[in-house]
């Protein structure tokens, strides 16, 4: 540890330390601090989120905090100590990890005064109104900026000494996050050990963490383990999916069965520490997650896999599952990450780790009900699928055409004269078509993508007389056009009313630009005015011959290649199978 004599070379520095000490002595007795101490003493595992800011449309600090509260997020990790965010977090009871960026290690590790100033400006200035619970010094320093490694522990010790001077060292922990690659031979966990070339840094660091009661911070990604060991590590094991005993990974030395990769990674950390005779330091997972989108070389970066991994991860933590080696210890986890950071450099997955888009709409819906409180972003919410902002009209039109055509969405309401035709622009029409398809598919994972031009929202996009599929609103126009019926306890279904006369009228007016032969074909098939209840199973919509239609409206233009049933459905009437 560095000497402190240089810190007191001036009267100004002495006054600064005295002020910090007196202020924090008073604050330490506040009710908020007492609450933090009580929470920490319980040692309950939790799930938090990382908040990156490489986002083109990031929420304002006030809106960000409101969003965190709305989503029941109680723990966040920042990659810096953003003053505006820290101010906005005041008196919210949201616990915060603040971070020292890698580029500040040199200054802090070389000067106790700089370290004290950093604590004063980024911790004391906000605590305890803002519940700062830990400081992450650097990020993956030993594997990304090895040239700064010699300064890592001096920086940590200097910052800790400043915390001691401020009487905050028992409330605020200090550590540094590491990549999983500092551990060699990670499986089986019992054989894992730290990279021996790093031991001169890691061993004193672990001794410091043991002395101060701080955790070893680890960034652990089963996604990368799977991608680097395809054919060896099962995908289901990486996603926390149930496995038969024969497919579980078994440590031959301990005979412990591992049902998921993350537990094996955590236990490999514990075994590595034990090899250095350190057994009283806990593991805090500061990053873990799964990307929802990738390039051609990342086929497993999908919405389904991201949803499965993060949902099961949350359940695993909140259910106090522990690990095979330490069933009594459940590591808390910070999910990487809250928002998609669309400004990050390739590969594509780098910009697609978020649970939400930067404007706070969910990338996908988690499935975590029944496992404790974390995130309102769950399948219990009513959700809708709409077009994303900033997408060019041509791309949206192509997606719209697919939804109303091959996707078999009900696009009747965006036809001229119908309730959702206005405003007459491709974004509005695409949103309706996307949501129609999304609701038709049961709001399933992957049904709101359309090659990246759609997004999920919990805000009802209905407007005026335009009622979107899935909305709880019912327009007068819809009430007049349809009858609602229930059959065998099924969900509400829509019946077709006076189809024959309406279709014939539309054909006579040539509303869809049909050729003469096509007019004759539809006049023939629309000769019956039977309702949906009266049609013969397996036959056409109108009880006539099975589908022989060759035209469907996709977007605003008729195109060939569909069945008559879908033609009638999309052109005029909302029929839900």
N, C-alpha and C positions, 0 to 999 in steps of 0.2 A: 504494500500500500504506500502511496506517495505521502511525503511529509506535508504538513499543513502550514509550515512557517510562512511560505510565500503568500498564503491566502490572507494573512493579516498584515501585509506590508503597508497598508494605508488605513487611515481612520475610517474612510468611507466603507471599506470592506467590513471592518469591525461593526459598524453601525448596521450594515445590511444583515449580517448574521444575527445580531442581537434582535433586530426587528423580526426576522423570520422565526427565531426561537420563541419570542414572546407571543407572537401571533398564533403559532401552531400549538403552543401550550394551552391557550384558551380554547382553540377550536377542537382540540382533542377531547375536551369534556362535553362537546355538544351532543345532542340527541342523535343526530345523523351518524356521527362516528360510532356511537354506542350501538346503533342498529347494524352498522357494517360489521363491527366486532362480533355481534351475536350471530349474524349470518355466516361469517367465516368460521366461527367455532362449530357450527353444525356440520360443516363440510359437505353440504349437499351438492351432488354433481349437477351441472347446468349445461345448457346449450346456448352459445352466443353466436354472434356473426362478426365477420370482418367487413369493414367499410372502406373500400377503395374509392378514389375520387377521379380516376381516369374515365370520366363519364361526360358525354357532351351535353346532357340535359339534367345534370344533377340537381336534386331538390335543394332549396335554400336551407340553411341550418335549422331555422324554425320549422319548416315543413318536414325536414328530415326527422327531427325529434318527435313531431306529432305523428309521423308515420311509424316510428319505432314504438311509440306508446300504443298506437292502434293495433299493431301486430303483436303486442305483448312480448316484445323483445327486451330482456332485462340486462343483457351483457353484450357489450360491443368492444371491438378492438380497432383502434385507429392506427394508421401507419405513420402518423406524426402526432403533433399536439395542436391541432387546428384551434386557434383561439375562439373563432366564431362558433364552432361546433361545441366546444367545451362550455362556452357561456350558455348556449341553448340547452345543454343537458343539465343545467343547474336545477336542483330541487325536483328532479324527475325520478330519483331512485334507480336510474339506469347505471349499472356499474361499467366503468370504462378502463380499458388498458390504453395508455398513451405510449407512443413509441419515439425513440431516438433514431432518425434516419441514418443509414450507413455513412453518409457524407459528413456527419457531424461527429463521428467517433474520434477523429484525429484531434479536434479541438478539445473535446471533453476529456479524452484519455490523457491529454498532455497538460491539463490545467485544472486544478481543484477549484479555482475561482470560476472558470467557465462552467464547470459542473454545478456549482452552487447557484450560479446565475440561471442555468437551465431549470433547476428545480424551483427556484423562486418564480420564474416567469411562467412555467408550464404546469406546475403542480400546486404550489402554495397559493398562487393567485386565484385558484378555482376551488380548492379543497377546503371544507368538506361539502359546500353546496353542490359541487359536481363530484360524484363519488368515484374518484380515481382509485382503483384497487391495485394496479400494478403498472410497472414501467417495463416495456420491451426494448432492450438496448440493441439496436441494429436488427438485421433480419438475415438469417442464413449466412452470417459473416464467414464462417469457417469453410464454406463451400463456394461462395460467390465472390468475395473480396478478401482472399487469403492474405493480401498485403496488409490489411487492417487488423488481422487476427492478433498480433502482439499487443494492440491497444484495447482489445475487447475487455479483458478483465480489469485493467486499470480504469477504464471508463465506468464500468459497473461499480467498482469499489469507490470511485470518486463520487458518483451519484448517490450511492448508499450512504456515504459519510455526510453528504448534504441532507439526506433524509433524516439521519440521526440528529444532526444539528437542529433540524426543524421539528424534531420529536414526532416524526411520521413513519419511522422505520418499522413499527409494529403493525401499522394499518396498510401500508403500501409495500407490496413485494416488488422485487426487481430481478430480472432474469434476461435471457436472450434466446430467441427462437432459432432452432437448428433444422436443417433439412435431414430427411431420413438417411441420406447417403453418408452421413458421418459414421454410420454403423455398417460394418462389413459382415458378410455371412449371416444375414438376418433370419434365415430359416434353416433349420429349426431354431426357435428363439433361444433355447438353452445353449446354443453354440455361438450366439451373437457376441460381437465385441466392437468397441470403438476403433476407428482407424488409428493405428498406433502412432502414426506421424503427428496426430493431433493431441495425443495424450498429455504432452507438456502444457497444453492450454486447457483441455477438458478436465483433467483431474483437479487442478486448483479451482476451477469454476465449480465443479461438483462439491468440493469442500466448502466453498463460499455459500452455495445454495443450501447445503446441510446446516451450516452455522446460522443462517438467517431465516430458515424455514421457508425458503422460496422454491417454487417448482422448476423442474427442467422443462422448458418450452420446446415442443416438437411440432413440426409441420409434416403431417403424415397423410399420404395420398394412396389409397389402394388402387385408384385408377392407373397410376403410373406403374405400380407393381404388376397389375394385370397386363398392361400394354407391353411391358418389357419381358413378360414371361407367358405370353399366350401359348396355350397348349399344355402348360404346366399348372398355372393357377386358374381354376374354374371361374368363369364370370359370375356365377351364382354366389360363390364364396366371397368374391369381391363386393357384391351388392347386399350382403347380409341375408341372402335368400336361404330358406331351409335346405339342408343337404341330408342325404342318407348317411349313416355312419361310415359306410364304405368310401364315401367321397369327401369326408372331412380330412383336413390335414392333421397329421399326428406327429408330435415331437417324439422321436424314438428314444430320447434320453429320459424324458419325464412321463411319457405315455399320455400326455395331455392332448385332448382333441380340440382343434381350432375350427370353429364353424364360420369364421369370417377373417378376412385379411387384417382388418384394423386391430383386432385383439392380438394377433400374432406380432404385428409391428410394435404395439405398446409393450408386450412382454419381452420383445427383443431389446427394447430400451432398458427395461428393468434388469435383464440379464447382463447387459453391457455394463451397467452401473455396478452390479454386484461383482463383476470381474475386477473392478477397481476398488472393491471393498466399500462401496457406498450403497447403503440399503435404506436410508431414511429420507430420500428425496422422491417426491411424487411427480408423475408425468402430467403436464397440462398440454393438451393438443390445441395448439394455437391456429392451425389451419387443417381443414380436411373438407373434401367436396368432390363433385363430379361434374364435368362440363356437359352442357345440354346441346352443344353443337360443335362440329369439327369439320375439317376438310376431308378429302378423299383418303388420307392416310390415318384418319381418326374415326373409323366407322362406329366405334362404341361410344362416342360422344353424342348421345341422343337424349331427347327429353325424357323418354321412358326410363333410361338408366339413371339419369340425374335425379329424377323423381324417386325412383326406387332406392337409390343409395341414401339420399339425404333424409327421406322419410324414415327408413329403417335405422339410420344413424341416430336420429332424434329419439326414436323409440328405445334404442339400445341404451342410450345414456340415461334417459328419464326413467327407465325401468330398473336402474341400478344394477346393470348386468355384470359389471366387473369384467375380469379376464380369467382365462383358465388358471393362470399362475397366481393371480391376485383377485379372487372373486369378491374379496372384501373392499377392493378399491375400484371405483368407477371414475375414470378420467373425464373431466369436463372437456368440452369440445367447442371450438369456434368454427362455424361453417364458413368456408371460403366459397362464395362471398355473398353479401347482401344484394349488390347490383351488378348487372353485366357492365363491364368496363369496356365500352365500345371503342375507346381511343387507344387501347393497347395494341401492340404490334403483333403480327402473325406468329404462330399459326392461328387459325380461326378459333380454336378452343380457348385461347388466351382471353378472348373478349366475351366468353360465354360460360362463365362459372356462376353467374348470379342467380339468385332466387327470383329477382325482380329486374325489370328494365329500369333505366334511370328515372323514368317518370312515375315509378312506383307500381306499375301494373305487373302482375306476376308473369314470369316466364312459363311457369307450370304450377300446378296445384299439388301441394304436399298431401300426404295421407298419414296424419299423425293423431287423429282423434283417439281419445281414450288413453293416451300415454303422458298425461300431464299437459300443462299449459306452455305452448310455444308456438307462436305465429297464428294469426287469424287466417293466414293463407292456407286454407284447408278445403277439402271437398265439401264441407258443410255449407260453404258460401255459394250464393247464386252467382254465376259467372257468365260472361259473354265474350265473344270473339269479334274483334273489330280490326279494321285496317290500321296499320302503323302510320304515324306521321312521317312525312318526308320521303315517301316512296313515289317514284315517278309514275305518271298515269298509265303508261304503256305496260309496265310491269304489273300494276294493279289490275288492269283490264285482262291480262292473261290469266291471272289468278281468279278473277271474277268469272271469266269464261269457263274455267275448269270447275269451279264450285257449282255453277248453274248447269253445267253439262255433265261430264263424267262423274262429278261429285254428287249429282242428284240432289242438290239443295233445292228447297222450295223458293224460287225467286219471283213468285207471282206479284208480290207487293211492291217490287221495284219496276214494274212495267208502267208505261205512260198512263196517267190517270189514276193510278192506285195510290194507296196511303203513304208509301215510302219512296215514291218516285222523286219527290222534292226533298232536299235540294238535288237538282239533276246534275250530279257530278260522279265521277268514277269512284271516288273515295267513299262517298255515302252509299252508293250501290254495292260496292265491294264489302263494306262493313256488314250490311244486311245479309248478303250472300254468305259471307264467312260465318256469321253467327247462325244462320239457318243450317249450314252444314255441321257446325260445331254442336248445336243442340241435337240435331238428327243422330249424330254419332255418340250421343250420351255424354258429351263434354269429356270424352276420353283423352288421355295423354296423346299428344301428337296430332289431334284433330284441329288444332288452331296453330298452324304454321304457315302453310301455303308458300313454301320456299322462303320463309323469313320475312314475309310482308304483313303478317298478322300478329296480334298480341291479345292476351287475355286481360279482361278488366272486370272488376266487381261493380263498376258503375253502370247502371242500366242506360244503354244508349238510345232508348226510345225517346222520341221527340214529337210533340204535337199529336197528330193522329196516327203517326207511324209507331207501331208497337213491334218491337223486336221479338223474335222467337226466344222463349225462355222467360220473358218478362211477366211479372205478376199483374201488370196492367191489362185491362181488356177494353178495347175501343168500342164505341157504339157501332162503328162500321163492321167490325168483326162480329158483334152480337147479331146484327141484322143478316149477315152473310152465312152464318153457320149455326148449327145446333150442336150442343155439347152432349155427349152421351158417355156412359160408362158401361163396360162389358167385362164380366169376370174379374172385377177388382182392378182392371188395368187402368193406366193413366188416362187422362182426358184425350179423346180422339175427336177429329173434326170430320163432319160429314159434308158431302157435296150436295148442294141444293140446285135444283133445276139446271143440271149440267147441259142437257141436250139443247134447250132453247138458247142458252147463253153461248155455247160453242158454235151453234149454227149461225147465230147473229154475228159472231166474230169472224167466222169464215166468209159469210156473205159480204161483210164490209172489207174482206181481205186485210184484216188488221195485221196479220203476220206475214203478208207478202207471199202467200202460197200460190203455186202454179195450179193450172186447171185440174190436172190429174190428182194433185194433192187435195184440192178442194173436194173433188168427188169422193176421194177416199175417206176424208173426215166426215163429210155429210153422211156417208153410208154408216160409218162406225158410231156416229153421234145420234143415230135415229132413235135410240131408246133414251128416255129421260129418267131411267131408274136411278135411285140414290145408291150410295155405297152399300147400304144394308142389303139391297136387292140383287147385287151382282153375283154371278156364279163364281165360286172359288176357282182360281186358275185361269179365268177368262179375262177379257179386257175390262177396263175400268167401267164401261157402260153396260156391261153384261153382254156385249157383242163378241165378235171373234177376238182371239188373243192379239196382243199388240202387233201392229204392222206399221207403226209410225216411222217415218224417216227424218223427222225434223224436231229439233228442240231449240228453245230460245236460250242462248248462252250470252249473258250480258244483255245487249240490246238487239242482237242480230240472230236470226234463225240459222242454225247449222244442222247438218245431217248427222244421223247416227244415234238414234235413241228409240226407246219404246214409247208407244202411244200413251201408256199410263203416265209416264214421267212428263210427256209433252203437256197433257192436260193439267197435270198437277202444277207444273211450273208456270204455265201460261196464265192460269186464272185462279184456281182454287187451292187453298192450303189444306192438303190432305196428309195426315200423319198416319203412316202404316203402324 
